[in-house]
């Protein structure tokens, strides 16, 4: 392709526009990288640790102190024994100073020594489901371990061997094997969702602004003239610089995910890179669809931003698609991000065969076809003055 080719002329024109406009520099370079850095900073510890738990000990025995120490020994909880009454601990919970309350009632040790069941109460602030679930799991494991130790000692005192005692306490044992994400790292699934969402938001909004500003300012004829009146050449020259820029941004995203945050790569890197380029292109053609459909830059930007963010909600990353109502399951498939996520998870955490990524790639191409269908409509809008200047 020569330097005087229509596509090259439009690309040079777009390059000059990007470098001369602070908003485009922000969208193409500063915004995505800054967002990536903030996400990396937030999730660098991978798993929440030392969440404050108020311990209200009304038993004041060696057993209650052991319960408190074992709770504090769990990685997720940091036991605070300074609370004297349940009322004080509840006030602290309501103010957000602690995330849970562990209440050890009177005569807890006495009841256990008599061979009776004793109840230790855990009050959880379930407004934050993740924190509450982690604390509940951690404290339950600590108390289950202590309970098993008490039962084991009783069996040994009755003359049972250690093997017999363990068999009586746990006649059926569950051996669980975590196949994917064995470290149970929240960073592994949250960052692989949030960073690509940032990428597609800037891709969709950047491309929509680049094309829509021509419509807004009435500079469409000049743009088309640079491409010899060919709308295909005009669009290729317009969006290719953004495709290249955001593909490079995607490479930076991969470096952060795989190198800095330690996300496992059990599949093929080149499949991931191809899928990311397809993801970028599909959202670029969705911007053509939005502008061709609504012929309004502001409305297209507003709908594009909402559409991009909804992709994370309906992708099945945090709530499984199969558990959604029928409408939700159907709605999940109108986002290219949903198909890309299947490819990315399969090639990172699961290490699935490459063949499993082919169908989602074809699905992303369907969004490109949707955008192509509105190319003639976009050309009509660019050449007719009655559609110019619409906010």
C-alpha positions in Angstrom: 0.0 0.0 0.0 1.6 3.3 -1.1 1.8 6.4 1.0 -0.7 8.1 -1.3 -3.3 5.3 -1.0 -6.7 6.6 0.2 -6.5 4.5 3.4 -3.1 5.9 4.2 -4.2 9.4 3.6 -7.1 9.0 6.0 -4.9 7.3 8.5 -2.5 10.2 8.5 -5.4 12.6 8.8 -6.6 10.6 11.9 -3.1 10.4 13.4 -2.9 14.2 13.3 -6.4 14.5 14.9 -5.4 12.2 17.7 -2.1 14.0 18.5 -3.7 17.4 18.3 -6.7 16.7 20.6 -6.2 16.3 24.4 -9.5 14.3 24.7 -8.4 11.7 22.2 -5.0 11.4 23.9 -6.8 10.8 27.1 -9.1 8.2 25.6 -6.4 6.4 23.7 -3.4 6.5 26.0 -3.8 8.0 29.5 -7.2 6.8 30.4 -6.8 3.0 29.8 -3.3 2.8 31.3 -4.3 4.8 34.4 -7.3 2.6 34.9 -5.1 -0.5 34.5 -2.7 0.8 37.1 -5.5 1.5 39.6 -7.0 -2.0 39.2 -3.6 -3.6 39.6 -3.0 -1.5 42.7 -6.4 -2.5 44.2 -6.1 -6.2 43.5 -2.4 -6.7 44.0 -2.9 -8.6 47.3 -5.1 -11.1 45.4 -7.1 -12.2 48.5 -8.6 -10.1 51.3 -6.7 -10.5 54.6 -7.1 -9.6 58.2 -10.7 -8.4 58.1 -11.6 -7.0 61.6 -13.7 -9.3 63.8 -14.9 -8.2 67.2 -14.7 -11.0 69.8 -17.0 -10.6 72.8 -15.8 -13.2 75.3 -18.3 -13.7 78.2 -16.9 -17.1 79.1 -13.3 -16.0 80.1 -11.9 -19.5 80.1 -9.0 -21.2 78.4 -11.3 -22.6 75.8 -12.8 -19.2 74.9 -9.3 -17.7 74.6 -8.3 -20.6 72.3 -11.4 -19.9 70.2 -10.3 -16.3 69.9 -6.7 -17.2 69.0 -7.8 -19.7 66.4 -10.1 -17.1 64.8 -7.2 -14.7 64.7 -4.9 -17.3 63.2 -7.1 -17.6 60.1 -5.7 -15.5 57.3 -9.0 -13.8 56.7 -9.8 -12.5 60.2 -8.1 -10.2 62.7 -9.7 -10.8 66.1 -10.2 -7.7 68.2 -10.7 -8.7 71.9 -11.2 -5.2 73.2 -15.0 -5.3 73.1 -16.6 -6.0 76.5 -20.3 -6.1 75.6 -22.3 -7.2 72.6 -23.8 -3.7 72.5 -20.4 -2.1 72.0 -19.5 -4.6 69.3 -22.8 -4.0 67.5 -22.2 -0.2 67.5 -18.7 -0.9 66.0 -20.3 -3.2 63.3 -22.9 -0.5 62.4 -20.1 2.1 62.1 -18.1 -0.1 59.9 -15.2 -0.5 62.4 -15.5 -4.3 62.3 -17.0 -6.7 59.7 -18.3 -9.3 62.0 -18.9 -10.2 65.7 -17.9 -13.5 67.3 -19.9 -13.9 70.5 -18.8 -16.5 73.1 -21.5 -16.9 75.7 -21.1 -17.8 79.4 -20.6 -21.4 80.4 -19.3 -22.4 76.9 -16.4 -24.5 78.3 -18.5 -25.8 81.2 -21.1 -27.2 78.8 -18.4 -28.9 76.6 -16.8 -30.5 79.7 -20.2 -32.0 80.6 -20.5 -33.5 77.1 -23.1 -31.0 76.0 -23.2 -29.0 72.8 -22.2 -25.3 73.1 -23.1 -22.6 70.7 -20.8 -19.8 69.6 -22.6 -17.1 67.6 -21.1 -15.3 64.6 -22.9 -12.0 63.6 -22.1 -11.0 60.0 -22.6 -7.8 58.1 -23.9 -9.3 54.9 -24.2 -6.0 53.1 -20.9 -7.0 51.5 -21.4 -10.5 50.4 -17.8 -11.3 49.6 -16.4 -10.2 53.0 -19.2 -11.9 54.9 -18.7 -15.1 53.0 -15.0 -15.1 53.5 -15.3 -14.4 57.3 -18.0 -17.0 57.7 -15.9 -19.6 55.9 -12.7 -18.8 57.8 -14.3 -18.8 61.3 -16.3 -22.0 60.5 -13.1 -23.8 59.5 -11.4 -22.6 62.7 -14.2 -23.8 64.9 -14.6 -27.1 63.0 -10.9 -27.8 63.6 -11.3 -27.0 67.3 -14.5 -29.1 67.6 -12.8 -32.0 65.9 -9.8 -31.8 68.3 -12.1 -31.8 71.3 -14.0 -34.9 70.0 -10.7 -36.6 69.2 -9.3 -36.1 72.7 -12.5 -37.6 74.2 -12.2 -40.7 72.0 -8.6 -41.1 72.9 -9.5 -40.8 76.6 -12.0 -43.6 76.1 -9.2 -45.9 75.0 -9.6 -45.6 71.2 -6.6 -45.5 68.9 -6.0 -42.4 66.9 -7.1 -44.1 63.7 -10.3 -45.4 65.4 -11.0 -42.0 66.9 -10.6 -40.2 63.6 -12.9 -42.8 61.9 -15.6 -42.2 64.5 -15.3 -38.4 64.3 -15.3 -38.3 60.5 -16.6 -41.6 59.0 -16.9 -39.9 55.6 -14.2 -37.5 54.5 -14.4 -35.1 51.6 -11.3 -34.7 49.5 -11.9 -31.6 47.4 -9.6 -30.7 44.5 -9.7 -27.2 43.1 -9.0 -27.7 39.4 -8.9 -24.0 38.4 -7.7 -21.1 40.5 -6.4 -23.3 43.3 -5.2 -20.3 45.3 -8.9 -19.0 45.4 -7.6 -15.6 44.3 -10.2 -13.0 43.7 -7.7 -11.1 41.6 -7.7 -13.9 39.0 -11.4 -13.5 38.1 -12.0 -9.8 39.0 -9.1 -8.3 37.1 -9.6 -10.5 34.1 -13.1 -9.0 34.0 -12.4 -5.4 34.9 -9.4 -4.7 32.7 -11.0 -5.9 29.5 -14.2 -3.9 30.4 -12.0 -0.8 30.6 -10.5 -1.7 27.2 -13.8 -2.1 25.5 -15.3 1.1 27.1 -12.4 3.2 25.7 -12.5 1.4 22.4 -16.2 1.9 21.9 -16.3 5.5 23.1 -13.1 6.4 21.3 -14.3 5.0 18.0 -17.8 6.5 18.4 -16.3 9.9 19.1 -13.8 9.7 16.2 -16.6 8.9 13.7 -19.4 10.8 15.3 -17.3 14.1 15.5 -17.2 14.1 11.7 -21.0 13.9 11.7 -21.3 16.5 14.4 -19.0 19.1 12.7 -20.2 18.4 9.2 -16.7 17.4 8.1 -17.9 14.1 6.6 -17.4 15.2 2.9 -13.8 16.2 3.6 -13.2 12.9 5.3 -14.7 11.0 2.4 -12.8 13.2 -0.1 -9.5 12.1 1.5 -10.7 8.5 0.7 -11.6 9.3 -2.9 -15.3 9.1 -1.9 -15.0 5.4 -0.9 -16.7 4.9 2.5 -14.9 1.5 3.0 -11.5 3.2 2.6 -12.7 6.1 4.8 -13.7 3.7 7.6 -10.6 1.6 7.3 -8.4 4.6 7.5 -10.4 6.1 10.4 -10.6 3.1 12.7 -7.3 1.4 11.9 -5.2 3.8 14.1 -7.5 3.1 17.0 -7.4 -0.7 16.3 -3.6 -0.5 16.5 -3.5 1.7 19.6 -6.0 -0.4 21.5 -4.3 -3.7 20.4 -1.0 -2.3 21.9 -3.0 -1.4 25.1 -4.3 -5.0 25.2 -0.7 -6.2 25.1 0.0 -4.0 28.2 -3.1 -5.5 29.8 -1.7 -9.0 29.2 1.6 -8.1 30.7 -0.1 -6.8 33.8 -2.4 -9.8 34.1 0.2 -12.5 33.5 3.4 -11.0 34.7 2.4 -8.5 37.5 -0.7 -10.2 38.9 0.4 -13.8 38.1 -2.7 -14.9 36.2 -2.0 -18.5 35.0 -1.6 -19.1 31.3 -2.5 -22.7 30.7 -3.5 -22.3 27.0 -2.3 -20.6 23.9 -1.2 -16.9 24.1 -1.7 -16.4 20.4 -5.4 -17.4 20.6 -5.8 -14.8 23.4 -4.2 -12.1 21.3 -6.3 -12.9 18.3 -9.5 -12.9 20.4 -8.5 -9.5 21.8 -8.1 -8.0 18.4 -11.5 -9.5 17.4 -13.0 -8.0 20.6 -11.6 -4.5 19.7 -12.8 -4.7 16.1 -16.3 -6.0 17.1 -16.8 -3.0 19.4 -15.5 -0.6 16.8 -18.1 -1.9 14.4 -20.7 -1.6 17.1 -19.9 2.1 17.2 -20.7 2.3 13.4 -24.0 0.5 14.2 -24.9 3.0 17.0 -24.1 6.1 14.9 -25.9 4.7 11.8 -28.9 3.8 13.9 -29.3 7.0 16.0 -27.3 9.6 13.9 -26.5 11.4 17.2 -23.1 11.5 18.8 -24.2 12.3 22.4 -26.9 9.5 22.4 -24.5 7.0 20.8 -21.9 7.8 23.5 -24.4 7.5 26.3 -25.8 4.2 25.0 -22.4 2.9 24.2 -21.1 3.5 27.7 -24.1 1.8 29.3 -23.9 -1.1 26.9 -20.2 -1.6 27.6 -20.7 -1.7 31.4 -23.7 -4.0 31.2 -21.4 -6.6 29.5 -19.7 -7.4 32.8 -23.0 -7.9 34.6 -24.4 -10.4 32.1 -21.1 -12.1 31.1 -21.5 -14.8 33.8 -18.3 -13.9 35.5 -19.8 -13.0 38.9 -23.2 -14.7 38.5 -23.6 -17.7 36.3 -25.6 -17.3 33.1 -27.3 -20.6 33.5 -28.8 -19.4 36.8 -30.3 -16.3 35.2 -33.9 -16.1 34.0 -34.5 -17.0 30.3 -34.5 -13.3 29.4 -31.1 -12.8 31.2 -29.6 -15.8 29.4 -30.7 -14.4 26.0 -29.5 -10.9 27.0 -26.1 -12.1 27.9 -25.4 -13.1 24.2 -25.8 -9.5 22.8 -22.3 -8.6 24.1 -19.1 -9.5 22.3 -17.5 -9.5 25.8 -19.5 -12.6 26.8 -17.9 -14.6 23.9 -14.4 -13.2 24.5 -14.6 -14.1 28.2 -15.2 -17.7 27.3 -12.1 -17.8 25.2 -10.0 -16.0 27.7 -11.0 -18.1 30.7 -10.6 -21.3 28.6 -7.1 -20.4 27.6 -5.9 -19.0 30.9 -7.4 -20.8 33.9 -8.6 -24.0 32.2 -6.2 -24.7 29.4 -8.9 -26.0 27.1 -8.3 -27.1 23.5 -8.1 -24.4 20.9 -11.1 -25.9 19.1 -13.3 -24.6 22.0 -12.4 -21.0 21.0 -13.5 -21.2 17.4 -17.3 -20.8 18.0 -17.0 -17.7 20.2 -14.7 -16.1 17.6 -17.3 -16.6 14.9 -19.9 -15.1 17.3 -17.8 -12.0 17.7 -17.6 -11.7 13.9 -21.4 -11.4 13.8 -21.1 -8.0 15.5 -18.7 -6.9 12.8 -21.3 -8.0 10.2 -24.0 -5.9 12.1 -21.8 -2.8 11.8 -21.1 -3.4 8.1 -24.9 -3.5 7.5 -25.1 0.2 8.6 -22.1 1.4 6.6 -24.4 2.7 3.7 -26.6 4.4 6.2 -23.5 6.1 7.8 -22.4 7.4 4.4 -25.8 8.9 3.8 -25.7 10.7 7.1 -22.2 12.1 6.4 -23.2 13.5 3.0 -26.5 15.1 4.0 -26.5 18.4 5.9 -29.8 17.8 7.7 -28.0 15.2 9.9 -25.0 17.4 10.8 -24.5 19.1 14.1 -26.8 16.7 16.2 -25.8 16.4 19.8 
